[in-house]
Amino acid sequence: MDIKKLTSLGSYSAEKMKKINVFSTPRVMTDLYCLEPGQAQKAHAHEGEDKIYFIVEGSGSVQVGSDTRNIGSGEIVIAPAGINHGITNGDGGRMQVLVFMAPNAHFEGGHGGHAPDKGHDHGHKHGGHGHDHGPGGHQHGGHGPDKGGHKHGGGCGC
């Protein structure tokens, strides 16, 4: 069983929003987004994948389609597949957002994460909109710390 404590996963960067992978299977991906005041995830869409944002800490605004609303700790919103969406931290303090995407079109069998050909940057430039799993990089294998799965230390703008 792979149990993780969100409070110990949070990591921030002055340069850009950080994204920490929490879990990844062929059916769902779970990430923790950590945003400093004023940081944002630009609006974008995923064909064939729904995204759910759950605000763990802080507040800001979320865009889904042409609608932008304020959102805060304890609130949750869904961005259906194919609809532009993004999130912005206001200026009040740090923000943590638990993000779920399903199905996980970025999953690589045995790798446990995002496929480079899907336009994500794992720190070694595959293009796309900026996955950066930081200095910890990747360990290939199964899932979880005892199975050689992902070892993450960085962020993403996805």
N, C-alpha and C positions, 0 to 999 in steps of 0.2 A: 504494500500500500504506500502510495506517495502522498504524504501530507506536508503542506508547506504553510509557513506563518507569514502572511502578507506584510506584517509590520517589520519583518526582518529583510524583506526583498526590496523595499523602496530605495531608490537611488536617483539623484538629481544631477543635472548638468546645466551650467550657465549658458551654454551654447544653444541647446535645443532640447525639446521634450525627450525624455528617456522612456524606452519601452523594454520591459523585462518579461521574457517568456515565462509563464507559470506552468502551463501544461500544453501539450500538443499531441493530438491523435488524428487519424484520418477523418474523424467526424467533427472535431471541435478544436479550436485554438483558444487559449486563455492567456492574456497578457495583462501586465500592470503598467499603466502609463503614469509617469511622474512628471508633472509640469510645474515649473517655477512660475511666479507671477508674470503675466504677459505672454507666456509661451502658448503655442497653438499647434494643432494638427490641421493642416490645410484640408479644405473640403475635397473629397474624392469619392469614388464609388467602386464597389466590388460587384462584378457580374456573377450571379450565382451564389453569393454568400451574404447572409444576414449578419449584422453586427449589433451587439448590445453593449451599451455603456452603463456601468453602475458606479456612481460616485461614492468612493470610500471615504474621502476626506477633501475638504475645501469646497469651492464653488466656482462657477464660471458660466459659460454659455455653450449650448450645443446646437448645431445646425443639422436638420434632417430635411432634405428637399429645399424648398424655399422658405421654410419656417425656422427661425432662430429663437430660442428661449433660454432663460436663466435656469440653471440646474445646480443642485447642491447635495451635500452629504446625505446619503440614504435614498437618493432618487435614482431611477433607472429609465432608460429610453432605448427603443429599438430603431435601427436604420435598416429597412428592408433592402434586399439585393437590388442593385442597379440604381439606387437613389443616392445622390450626393449627400455626404455627411462629414462632419468635423467637430472638433471641440476646442474651446479656448479657455484658458485660466484667466480669471479677472486679476485684479491687482491686490487682492486681500491676503494672499498667502499661498502656500504650496497646495497642490491639488493632486490626489491620487485617484485613478479611475481603473476599475477592473473591467476588462474588455473581453467579450466572447465573440468568436466568429464561427459560423457553421454554414455548410460543411467547411472543412479546412482544406481548401484547394491548394494551399502552400505546403502541405505535408509531403515529406519524402519518406518512403518506407525505410525503416531502420535508422534513419537520420534523426527523426523526432522533431523536425522543425520545418523551415520554409525552403522551398525549392528555389535555387538560384535563377532558374529560367522564368520565374514568375515576376521578375523585375524588382527584386529586393536586394539590398546591399548588406551583406553580412560582414562588412568591414574589409572585404576584398573586391569591391566594386563590380557588382553584376548589373548596375543601373537601377532604374525604378525610383521609388520614393523613399529610400533611405533606411533600411534595416541596419542597425549597428549593434551587434551583440557584444561590443566592447572588448576590453583587453582579455577577458576570460575566454573569448572565442568559442569554438565548438569542440566537443568530444563526440565522435561518432559511435553509434551503438544503439542500445535500447533506450528506455525511458527511466528517469529517476537517477539519483546520485549513486546508487549502488549498481547500476546497469550501464554505466558509460554513456548516459544520455547527454542532453545539452548542458553546457556549463555557460551561463550567461552573466554578463556584467555590464551590459550597455543598453542602448535605447534604440527606438525606431520611430519614424514619422508615419507609419502605415495606419 
